[in-house]
Amino acid sequence: MDRPCFLATGQAKLSFSLASGGEHIVGFPCAGEWLGGRPHSLDKCTLTPLGNVWIIFVAEDFSRIIASDARAAAVLLRILEAQVAILQAHATALASQSACERVASFLSRSRREPAVAGSEFQLSLPMSRGEMGGHLNLTIETTSRCMTRLKNEGLIACPSRHEVVILDAVRLANFTD
């Protein structure tokens, strides 16, 4: 992933290899998101598909296209602004939220539509609890305990390993310890 690409369908895991040999999970981009390519300071950036994924790599002359088309540049700017906001929310969560607040926030942000009181929402999570925890800087055990707590509080249900039903989106989005 050394050039911009567009995730057309599905979901993927974006991670960087650490010098220690570990992996840092940056996020789980979904269909409709742009990815900017590998930062030069990192040797190994990996985009791993989670299920069926279509990725469109942008042509070498991408910068020429946006320089000559103001509408294309404006669309790209809006997309990039949204992605910066997502990264800022993630950094804030890691710095200031408890473990269960991070899990609740992650599940809430995974929902692409605004939370509506009284509505249920089925969420497909094609990542493991360990991968989710890695993204949230939590152990798999802590992630599982938090999922259980959110279930016990009536905020979510987990019909299968990779499915979560958000039972109360508003309470989940506002969950605090």
C-alpha positions as CSV (number, residue, x, y, z in Angstrom):
1,M,0.0,0.0,0.0
2,D,2.4,2.7,-1.2
3,R,-0.2,4.8,-3.1
4,P,-3.7,6.1,-2.4
5,C,-6.5,3.6,-2.8
6,F,-10.3,3.5,-2.4
7,L,-12.0,0.7,-0.5
8,A,-15.0,0.0,-2.8
9,T,-16.6,-2.9,-0.9
10,G,-16.2,-4.8,2.3
11,Q,-14.0,-4.1,5.3
12,A,-10.2,-4.4,5.9
13,K,-7.7,-4.1,8.7
14,L,-5.0,-1.5,8.4
15,S,-1.9,-2.2,10.4
16,F,1.8,-1.3,10.7
17,S,4.6,-3.7,11.7
18,L,6.6,-2.5,14.7
19,A,10.3,-2.8,15.2
20,S,9.7,-5.1,18.1
21,G,8.0,-7.5,15.7
22,G,4.5,-6.7,16.9
23,E,1.6,-5.2,15.0
24,H,-0.2,-1.9,15.6
25,I,-3.7,-1.9,14.2
26,V,-4.5,1.6,13.0
27,G,-8.1,0.9,12.1
28,F,-10.8,-1.1,10.2
29,P,-11.6,0.9,7.1
30,C,-15.0,0.2,5.5
31,A,-16.4,0.5,2.0
32,G,-16.4,4.1,0.8
33,E,-13.2,5.1,2.5
34,W,-10.0,6.5,1.0
35,L,-6.6,5.3,2.3
36,G,-3.6,7.5,1.8
37,G,-0.8,5.0,1.3
38,R,2.2,4.1,3.4
39,P,3.8,6.9,5.5
40,H,7.5,7.1,4.5
41,S,8.7,6.6,8.1
42,L,7.1,3.2,8.3
43,D,8.6,0.2,6.5
44,K,5.6,-2.1,6.4
45,C,2.0,-1.0,6.1
46,T,-0.5,-3.8,5.6
47,L,-4.1,-3.7,4.4
48,T,-5.6,-7.1,5.2
49,P,-9.1,-7.8,3.7
50,L,-11.7,-9.1,6.2
51,G,-13.9,-11.1,3.9
52,N,-14.7,-10.1,0.3
53,V,-13.1,-6.7,-0.5
54,W,-12.7,-4.7,-3.7
55,I,-9.9,-2.2,-3.6
56,I,-9.3,0.4,-6.3
57,F,-5.8,1.7,-6.5
58,V,-5.6,5.3,-7.8
59,A,-3.6,6.0,-10.9
60,E,-0.1,7.5,-10.8
61,D,-1.4,10.8,-12.1
62,F,-3.9,11.2,-9.2
63,S,-2.4,14.6,-8.2
64,R,-2.7,15.8,-11.7
65,I,-6.4,14.9,-11.9
66,I,-7.3,16.7,-8.7
67,A,-5.2,19.7,-9.7
68,S,-7.2,20.1,-12.8
69,D,-10.7,19.3,-11.4
70,A,-11.8,21.5,-8.6
71,R,-14.8,19.3,-7.9
72,A,-12.7,16.2,-7.5
73,A,-10.3,18.1,-5.2
74,A,-13.3,19.3,-3.0
75,V,-14.7,15.8,-2.7
76,L,-11.2,14.4,-1.7
77,L,-10.8,17.3,0.8
78,R,-14.2,16.4,2.5
79,I,-13.2,12.7,2.6
80,L,-9.8,13.5,4.2
81,E,-11.4,15.9,6.7
82,A,-13.8,13.1,7.8
83,Q,-10.9,10.7,8.2
84,V,-8.9,13.2,10.3
85,A,-12.0,13.6,12.5
86,I,-12.1,9.8,12.9
87,L,-8.4,9.6,13.9
88,Q,-8.9,12.5,16.3
89,A,-11.8,10.7,18.0
90,H,-9.8,7.5,18.2
91,A,-6.8,9.3,19.8
92,T,-9.0,11.0,22.3
93,A,-10.6,7.7,23.2
94,L,-7.3,6.1,23.9
95,A,-6.1,9.0,26.0
96,S,-9.2,9.7,28.1
97,Q,-11.7,6.8,28.1
98,S,-11.9,3.7,30.3
99,A,-11.6,0.3,28.6
100,C,-15.4,-0.3,28.4
101,E,-15.9,3.3,27.2
102,R,-13.4,2.6,24.4
103,V,-15.3,-0.6,23.4
104,A,-18.7,1.2,23.5
105,S,-17.2,4.1,21.5
106,F,-15.7,1.8,18.9
107,L,-19.1,0.0,18.4
108,S,-20.9,3.3,18.2
109,R,-18.5,4.7,15.6
110,S,-18.7,1.4,13.6
111,R,-22.4,2.4,12.9
112,R,-22.4,4.7,9.9
113,E,-25.8,6.3,10.5
114,P,-26.7,8.6,13.5
115,A,-28.0,6.9,16.6
116,V,-31.8,6.9,16.9
117,A,-33.5,6.2,20.2
118,G,-35.3,2.9,20.3
119,S,-33.8,1.4,17.1
120,E,-31.8,-1.8,16.9
121,F,-28.9,-2.1,14.5
122,Q,-27.1,-5.3,13.3
123,L,-23.3,-4.8,13.1
124,S,-21.0,-7.1,11.3
125,L,-17.5,-7.3,13.0
126,P,-15.2,-9.3,10.7
127,M,-12.4,-8.8,13.2
128,S,-11.5,-10.9,16.3
129,R,-11.8,-9.7,19.9
130,G,-8.0,-9.6,19.9
131,E,-7.8,-7.4,16.8
132,M,-10.5,-5.1,18.2
133,G,-8.5,-4.9,21.5
134,G,-5.3,-4.2,19.6
135,H,-6.9,-1.3,17.9
136,L,-8.2,0.0,21.3
137,N,-4.9,-0.8,23.2
138,L,-6.7,-3.4,25.3
139,T,-6.0,-7.1,25.9
140,I,-8.4,-9.7,24.5
141,E,-9.5,-10.5,28.0
142,T,-10.4,-6.9,28.8
143,T,-12.2,-6.5,25.4
144,S,-14.2,-9.7,26.2
145,R,-15.1,-8.5,29.7
146,C,-16.2,-5.1,28.3
147,M,-18.4,-6.8,25.7
148,T,-20.0,-8.9,28.4
149,R,-20.6,-5.8,30.5
150,L,-22.3,-4.0,27.6
151,K,-24.4,-7.1,27.1
152,N,-25.4,-7.3,30.7
153,E,-26.4,-3.6,30.7
154,G,-28.7,-4.3,27.8
155,L,-26.8,-2.2,25.3
156,I,-25.8,-4.9,22.9
157,A,-26.4,-8.6,22.0
158,C,-23.9,-10.9,20.4
159,P,-25.8,-13.6,18.3
160,S,-22.5,-14.9,16.9
161,R,-18.8,-14.3,17.2
162,H,-18.7,-11.7,14.5
163,E,-22.1,-10.1,14.9
164,V,-23.2,-7.5,17.4
165,V,-26.8,-6.1,17.7
166,I,-26.8,-2.6,19.1
167,L,-29.9,-2.7,21.2
168,D,-29.8,0.9,22.4
169,A,-27.6,3.1,20.1
170,V,-28.1,6.3,22.1
171,R,-27.2,4.8,25.5
172,L,-24.2,3.0,23.8
173,A,-23.0,6.2,22.2
174,N,-23.2,8.0,25.6
175,F,-21.9,5.1,27.7
176,T,-19.7,6.1,30.7
177,D,-18.2,4.2,33.6
